[in-house]
Every structure is written in structure tokens, then in C-alpha cells.
Amino acid sequence: MNQMAAELQELILKAKEDEKKKSVLEFKVLQNQINPHFVYNVLNSVKMMALIQKSTGIYNMVTSLGVLLKEVSKGASDLIPLKEELYLLDKYLDIQIVRRDGLLKSVFDVSEDSLSCLIPKFTLQPIVENAIVHGLSDKRGMGIIEIRGWLEKDMLWITIRDNGVGIPPEK
């Protein structure tokens, strides 16, 4: 009987502990829902301030950042149509154009039939970022990022090219 009472007491303590852990997890889930909401509200406030002050560059940059943050919060493992990936890439480039004081231009040349091809979300952005950071870092004047896409023999081809100074032969 004493052993049963001890086991019952242990089960009660474990149940209380589990309930406490559950409450902490529920609170963290709630916090994670509130944090993005707070960030979006702040971004909207900054957008409105930029609009009032006629700072179109800041307005566009914050708008694009909001779009990207919402997509990042959805997860990056999803396959999406190339058309959506190019939209996200365009938002990223909007931010980079403002950061580079307008000395960046993007050119998209993508065949209509390739736009429905599925690719992993945020596949192109790191490649374009690399082209900007490394390919255009020493470029004077207008930097150009060209994104081409087409279907050939049931395969999607994508090229990303910059007009930077290039890689020295010794490297």
C-alpha cells in the first residue's frame, strides 16, 4: 500500500511538472506569434513615416523587407513557381538598389514557359547577393545583375550574371 501511495505521489508530481512545461511551451508559442506581429507593425509605422516625409527609397525598402520577412517566416523548404521566386528576388533587389544609392539595375529575361517550374524558395537570392557583394564590390558606376531563365529539353536553366570587374586570372 505504501509503495502504491509513493508511486501515486510520483505520478502526481510528474503530471504537475508536465503541466508546467506545457504552460511554458504555450507561452513561447504565443510569444512567437506576437513577435512577428510586432515587427510588421513597426515596419508599417516606418513606412507611414517615410510616406509622410516623402522618403520613397525608405518606403520601398521597408515594403520589400516586409514581403521578404513574411516569406521567410513561412519557411524556406517549400517548392514555389519560378514566377514567385523572381518576385521575391525582385523585392530583395529593391532593397539592394536603395542600399547602393540607385547604382544597381536588374534585368530579368525569363521565358514565359519556365515561370511555372517549381524551385526551392530563396534559391536565387543568395546567388544574386554573392554577385552584388563580390562581383560588384569594386565596380564604379552602374552595376547590372542579369537574371535569365529558360526551358531546354525539359530542364530549367537559370543564369545570373553581373557586370563587375571579374575575377583576376591569378585567383
C-alpha positions as CSV (number, residue, x, y, z in Angstrom):
1,M,0.0,0.0,0.0
2,N,2.9,2.4,0.9
3,Q,4.5,1.6,-2.4
4,M,1.3,2.4,-4.3
5,A,0.9,5.7,-2.4
6,A,4.5,6.6,-3.3
7,E,4.0,5.8,-7.0
8,L,0.8,7.8,-7.0
9,Q,2.6,10.7,-5.4
10,E,5.3,10.4,-8.0
11,L,2.7,10.4,-10.8
12,I,1.0,13.5,-9.4
13,L,4.4,15.3,-9.3
14,K,5.2,14.3,-12.8
15,A,1.7,15.4,-14.0
16,K,2.3,18.8,-12.4
17,E,5.7,19.1,-14.0
18,D,4.3,18.2,-17.4
19,E,1.5,20.8,-17.0
20,K,4.1,23.4,-16.1
21,K,6.2,22.5,-19.2
22,K,3.1,22.7,-21.3
23,S,2.3,26.2,-20.0
24,V,5.8,27.4,-20.7
25,L,5.6,26.0,-24.3
26,E,2.2,27.5,-24.9
27,F,3.6,30.9,-23.7
28,K,6.6,30.6,-26.1
29,V,4.2,29.7,-29.0
30,L,2.2,32.8,-28.1
31,Q,5.4,34.9,-27.9
32,N,6.5,33.7,-31.4
33,Q,3.1,34.7,-32.8
34,I,3.3,38.2,-31.2
35,N,6.9,38.9,-32.2
36,P,6.3,38.8,-36.0
37,H,3.1,40.8,-35.5
38,F,5.1,43.5,-33.6
39,V,7.8,43.6,-36.3
40,Y,5.2,44.0,-39.0
41,N,3.5,46.8,-37.1
42,V,6.9,48.6,-36.6
43,L,7.6,48.2,-40.3
44,N,4.2,49.7,-41.2
45,S,4.9,52.6,-38.9
46,V,8.2,53.2,-40.6
47,K,6.5,53.0,-44.0
48,M,4.0,55.6,-43.0
49,M,6.6,57.9,-41.6
50,A,8.6,57.6,-44.8
51,L,5.5,58.3,-46.8
52,I,4.7,61.4,-44.8
53,Q,8.3,62.6,-45.2
54,K,8.3,61.7,-48.9
55,S,11.2,59.3,-48.5
56,T,10.3,57.0,-51.3
57,G,13.5,55.0,-51.1
58,I,12.9,54.1,-47.4
59,Y,9.2,53.4,-48.1
60,N,10.1,51.0,-50.9
61,M,12.9,49.4,-48.9
62,V,10.7,48.7,-45.9
63,T,7.8,47.5,-48.1
64,S,10.2,45.0,-49.8
65,L,11.6,43.9,-46.4
66,G,8.1,43.2,-45.1
67,V,7.4,41.0,-48.1
68,L,10.6,39.0,-47.6
69,L,10.2,38.7,-43.8
70,K,6.7,37.2,-44.3
71,E,8.0,34.7,-46.8
72,V,11.0,33.8,-44.5
73,S,8.6,33.2,-41.6
74,K,6.6,30.7,-43.7
75,G,9.7,28.5,-44.1
76,A,12.3,28.1,-46.9
77,S,11.9,24.5,-47.8
78,D,8.8,24.8,-49.9
79,L,8.9,24.5,-53.7
80,I,7.4,27.5,-55.4
81,P,6.9,28.5,-59.0
82,L,9.8,30.4,-60.6
83,K,7.5,33.3,-61.1
84,E,7.1,33.7,-57.2
85,E,10.8,33.2,-56.7
86,L,11.5,36.0,-59.1
87,Y,9.0,38.2,-57.3
88,L,10.9,37.6,-54.0
89,L,14.2,38.2,-55.8
90,D,12.8,41.5,-57.1
91,K,11.9,42.6,-53.6
92,Y,15.5,41.7,-52.4
93,L,16.9,43.7,-55.3
94,D,14.7,46.7,-54.4
95,I,16.4,46.8,-51.1
96,Q,19.9,46.5,-52.7
97,I,19.1,49.3,-55.1
98,V,18.4,51.7,-52.3
99,R,21.5,50.5,-50.4
100,R,23.6,51.2,-53.4
101,D,22.1,54.7,-53.9
102,G,20.4,53.6,-57.2
103,L,23.7,52.4,-58.7
104,L,22.2,48.9,-59.3
105,K,19.9,47.7,-62.0
106,S,18.4,44.3,-62.5
107,V,17.4,42.8,-65.8
108,F,15.1,39.8,-66.0
109,D,14.9,37.8,-69.2
110,V,12.9,34.8,-68.4
111,S,10.8,32.7,-70.8
112,E,7.1,32.5,-70.2
113,D,7.1,28.7,-70.2
114,S,9.7,28.5,-67.4
115,L,7.7,30.6,-64.9
116,S,5.6,27.7,-63.7
117,C,8.6,25.5,-63.0
118,L,9.0,24.7,-59.3
119,I,12.2,25.5,-57.4
120,P,13.1,25.7,-53.7
121,K,12.2,29.0,-52.2
122,F,15.0,31.5,-51.8
123,T,17.3,29.6,-54.2
124,L,18.3,32.6,-56.3
125,Q,18.6,35.3,-53.6
126,P,22.0,34.0,-52.2
127,I,23.5,33.7,-55.7
128,V,22.4,37.3,-56.6
129,E,23.7,38.5,-53.2
130,N,27.0,36.9,-53.9
131,A,27.1,38.6,-57.3
132,I,26.4,42.0,-55.7
133,V,28.8,41.6,-52.8
134,H,31.7,40.1,-54.6
135,G,31.0,40.8,-58.3
136,L,30.1,44.5,-58.0
137,S,32.0,45.5,-54.9
138,D,34.8,47.2,-56.9
139,K,32.6,48.3,-59.7
140,R,32.4,52.0,-60.3
141,G,29.2,53.3,-61.8
142,M,26.0,51.3,-62.5
143,G,26.1,47.7,-61.5
144,I,23.9,45.4,-63.5
145,I,22.6,42.0,-62.4
146,E,21.1,40.0,-65.3
147,I,18.8,37.0,-64.5
148,R,17.9,34.7,-67.4
149,G,15.8,31.7,-67.3
150,W,14.5,29.3,-70.0
151,L,13.4,25.7,-70.6
152,E,15.6,23.4,-72.8
153,K,14.8,19.7,-73.2
154,D,12.5,19.6,-70.2
155,M,15.2,21.2,-68.0
156,L,15.1,24.7,-66.4
157,W,18.2,26.8,-67.0
158,I,18.9,29.9,-65.0
159,T,21.9,32.2,-65.3
160,I,22.9,35.1,-63.1
161,R,25.5,37.5,-64.4
162,D,26.9,40.7,-63.2
163,N,28.9,43.4,-65.0
164,G,31.5,43.6,-62.2
165,V,35.3,43.7,-62.7
166,G,35.5,39.9,-62.8
167,I,37.9,37.6,-61.1
168,P,41.6,38.2,-61.6
169,P,43.4,35.4,-63.6
170,E,45.7,34.6,-60.7
171,K,42.7,33.7,-58.5
